[in-house]
Amino acid sequence: MKKTLLRLAFVALPMFGFAQTYFSDNFDDEDISD
């Protein structure tokens, strides 16, 4: 069970980080355009 959770965490963390940077970049662009 722990191994499955660890594998899920290793897969989800990079995806979450990518989504965070992607959305933050978009928000920054909107702020600059304003």
VENQUI-V313720 format. One record per pair of residues at least 12 apart in sequence whose C-alpha atoms are under 8 Angstrom apart, sorted by sequence separation. I is the first residue (numbers start at 1). J is the second residue. D is the distance in whole Angstrom. If there is no record, write none. Layout:
i->(I,I)
j->(J,J)
d->(D,D)
This chain:
none
